[in-house]
Amino acid sequence: MIVLSVPQCYTFAMEKKRELAIERQIEKVKRDLLALGDLRPGSLSTQYNVCGSPGCRCKASPPEKHGPYYQVSYTRKGKSSTKFVKKADLPTIRKQLKNYERLKLLMDRWIDLATELSNLRITKEKG
Protein backbone atom coordinates (compact mmCIF):
# COMPACT_ATOMS: atom_id res chain seq x y z
CA MET A 1 0.00 0.00 0.00
CA ILE A 2 1.34 3.42 -0.97
CA VAL A 3 0.65 6.26 1.42
CA LEU A 4 0.93 9.80 0.05
CA SER A 5 1.44 12.83 2.20
CA VAL A 6 -0.97 15.76 1.93
CA PRO A 7 1.43 17.79 -0.28
CA GLN A 8 1.95 14.76 -2.54
CA CYS A 9 -1.82 14.19 -2.84
CA TYR A 10 -2.32 17.86 -3.66
CA THR A 11 0.46 17.79 -6.27
CA PHE A 12 -0.92 14.59 -7.81
CA ALA A 13 -4.44 16.07 -7.96
CA MET A 14 -3.20 19.29 -9.52
CA GLU A 15 -1.16 17.39 -12.11
CA LYS A 16 -4.17 15.21 -12.98
CA LYS A 17 -6.36 18.31 -13.25
CA ARG A 18 -3.82 19.96 -15.55
CA GLU A 19 -3.53 16.79 -17.64
CA LEU A 20 -7.31 16.67 -18.15
CA ALA A 21 -7.39 20.39 -19.00
CA ILE A 22 -4.69 19.92 -21.63
CA GLU A 23 -6.53 16.93 -23.12
CA ARG A 24 -9.70 19.05 -23.39
CA GLN A 25 -7.76 21.85 -25.06
CA ILE A 26 -6.25 19.40 -27.57
CA GLU A 27 -9.72 18.09 -28.40
CA LYS A 28 -10.89 21.67 -29.01
CA VAL A 29 -7.94 22.28 -31.33
CA LYS A 30 -8.88 19.12 -33.27
CA ARG A 31 -12.49 20.29 -33.60
CA ASP A 32 -11.33 23.73 -34.77
CA LEU A 33 -9.07 22.08 -37.36
CA LEU A 34 -11.98 20.04 -38.72
CA ALA A 35 -14.07 23.20 -39.09
CA LEU A 36 -11.49 25.20 -41.06
CA GLY A 37 -12.68 24.67 -44.63
CA ASP A 38 -10.59 25.18 -47.76
CA LEU A 39 -6.95 26.17 -47.33
CA ARG A 40 -4.50 28.11 -49.47
CA PRO A 41 -0.93 28.92 -48.51
CA GLY A 42 0.68 32.17 -49.58
CA SER A 43 0.14 35.88 -49.69
CA LEU A 44 -2.07 38.07 -51.82
CA SER A 45 -0.65 41.08 -53.61
CA THR A 46 -1.96 43.80 -55.91
CA GLN A 47 -0.07 44.68 -59.07
CA TYR A 48 -0.28 47.66 -61.42
CA ASN A 49 1.47 47.43 -64.78
CA VAL A 50 2.82 49.61 -67.55
CA CYS A 51 2.35 48.30 -71.09
CA GLY A 52 4.52 48.78 -74.13
CA SER A 53 2.01 50.75 -76.22
CA PRO A 54 3.21 54.28 -77.03
CA GLY A 55 0.63 56.94 -76.23
CA CYS A 56 -1.16 54.72 -73.68
CA ARG A 57 -2.53 56.27 -70.49
CA CYS A 58 0.10 54.36 -68.54
CA LYS A 59 2.77 56.48 -70.26
CA ALA A 60 1.09 59.80 -69.38
CA SER A 61 2.35 62.22 -66.77
CA PRO A 62 1.23 61.28 -64.17
CA PRO A 63 0.86 57.68 -65.38
CA GLU A 64 -2.41 55.77 -65.00
CA LYS A 65 -1.16 52.24 -64.72
CA HIS A 66 -3.17 49.19 -65.77
CA GLY A 67 -4.72 47.21 -62.96
CA PRO A 68 -5.24 46.31 -60.32
CA TYR A 69 -4.24 42.70 -60.94
CA TYR A 70 -4.25 40.30 -58.02
CA GLN A 71 -1.94 37.39 -57.45
CA VAL A 72 -1.20 34.79 -54.83
CA SER A 73 2.44 33.87 -54.26
CA TYR A 74 3.54 30.87 -52.25
CA THR A 75 6.31 28.33 -51.79
CA ARG A 76 5.37 24.70 -51.40
CA LYS A 77 7.85 21.83 -51.12
CA GLY A 78 10.68 24.17 -52.07
CA LYS A 79 8.99 25.40 -55.25
CA SER A 80 7.83 29.02 -55.57
CA SER A 81 4.71 29.77 -57.53
CA THR A 82 2.49 32.72 -58.39
CA LYS A 83 -1.11 32.51 -59.60
CA PHE A 84 -3.23 35.36 -60.90
CA VAL A 85 -6.60 35.76 -59.17
CA LYS A 86 -9.78 37.14 -60.70
CA LYS A 87 -11.39 39.99 -58.78
CA ALA A 88 -14.56 37.94 -58.39
CA ASP A 89 -12.55 35.20 -56.63
CA LEU A 90 -10.92 37.54 -54.07
CA PRO A 91 -13.34 36.84 -51.18
CA THR A 92 -12.84 33.08 -51.57
CA ILE A 93 -9.06 33.39 -51.87
CA ARG A 94 -8.87 35.67 -48.81
CA LYS A 95 -10.91 33.19 -46.77
CA GLN A 96 -8.65 30.30 -47.85
CA LEU A 97 -5.52 32.29 -46.96
CA LYS A 98 -7.02 33.16 -43.57
CA ASN A 99 -7.92 29.49 -42.99
CA TYR A 100 -4.34 28.46 -43.79
CA GLU A 101 -2.93 30.98 -41.29
CA ARG A 102 -5.40 29.67 -38.70
CA LEU A 103 -4.26 26.11 -39.48
CA LYS A 104 -0.66 27.04 -38.69
CA LEU A 105 -1.68 28.68 -35.40
CA LEU A 106 -3.79 25.69 -34.39
CA MET A 107 -0.99 23.24 -35.25
CA ASP A 108 1.47 25.27 -33.17
CA ARG A 109 -1.02 25.27 -30.30
CA TRP A 110 -1.51 21.51 -30.59
CA ILE A 111 2.25 20.89 -30.57
CA ASP A 112 2.72 23.11 -27.51
CA LEU A 113 -0.09 21.35 -25.65
CA ALA A 114 1.07 17.87 -26.66
CA THR A 115 4.60 18.65 -25.48
CA GLU A 116 3.34 19.91 -22.13
CA LEU A 117 1.11 16.84 -21.76
CA SER A 118 3.98 14.52 -22.60
CA ASN A 119 6.23 16.24 -20.06
CA LEU A 120 3.53 15.91 -17.37
CA ARG A 121 3.10 12.21 -18.07
CA ILE A 122 6.84 11.54 -18.08
CA THR A 123 7.23 13.38 -14.77
CA LYS A 124 4.29 11.43 -13.31
CA GLU A 125 5.80 8.09 -14.42
CA LYS A 126 9.12 8.97 -12.77
CA GLY A 127 7.47 10.01 -9.51
N, C-alpha and C positions, 0 to 999 in steps of 0.2 A: 504494500500500500504506500502510495506517495502522498506525503503531507506537504502542502504548500503554505508558506507564511502569507499573512495578509498582503504585504507588498507584492509578493509573487502572484497571488490570485488577482490582484488589481491589474498588474502588468499584463498577465495572460488575458484577462477580460478586455482590456483596452486594445491589445494586439488583435484579438479576435474581432472586436468591433471595427477596427480599422480595416482588417482583411475583408470583412463583409461589405464595408463601405466602398472599398476599391473595386470589388467584384461587381457591385451595383453600377458604379461609374463606368466600368468597362462594358457592361451590358448596354448602357445608354449610348456609349460611343458606337457600338455595333448597330444599334437601331438607327442612329443618326446617319451612319454610313449607308445603310440600306435605303434610306429616304432621299439620298442626294439627287438622283436623276442623272441625266447625261453630263458627261465630263469633257472638257477640252483643255489641254495644257497650253500655256503660252501667254502672250500679251497682245493686246489690240492697239494698233496705231492708226493715225490718220495721215494721209499723204496728199500733198498738192504738187502737181507737176507742171513743167514748162514743156511745150511741144516744139517741134522743129519748123513749124510753118511761119514764114516771114509775114509780118503784118497782123499776126494773131493777137488777141487781147492779152495773152500771157507775156507778150513782148512789150506791151505799153509801159508808160511811166506814170503812175506806179503800175506794176504788173498785176493782172487778174489771173492768177494761176488756175489751172484745171483741177477740179476736185470738189469736194473731198473724195478720196478713195480710201477704203478701209482694208486693213490686212492684219492677219494673225500670224505672229512669228513664234516659233517654238523649236526646241531641241529635244529629240526623243531618240534614245539609244545611240547617242553620239552624232546624230544626223540633224542638221539645222534645216528648217523648212519655213516657207512663208506662203500663205494662201490669201488670195483676195476674198473679201466678204462683201456681199451685196448689202445695200443699206437696209433693205427689208429684213435681212437675216440678223441685223445687229442685236435686237433684244434676245434672241435665242443664243447667239454666240456669247454675249455678255453673261447670261445665266450659266452657260456651260463653263466659262472661265471662272466664274464665282464658285461654282460647285467644285471645280478642281482645286481651287485654293482652300476651300473648306475641307476637302478630302485630305489634303496635306496636314492641315491643323488637327483634324481628328486622328489621323495616323500617328502624329507626334504625341498627342494626348494618350492614345492607347499604349504606345511604347513606354511612355513615362509611367503610366499606371501599372503596366505589366512588370516593369522593372522593380517598382516599389513593392508590388505584391510578391514577386519572387524573392526579394531581399527579406521581407517579413517571414516568409515561409522557411527560408534557409536559416534565419536566426532562430525561429521557433524549433526547428529540427535539432539545432545544436544545443538548445537550452533544455 
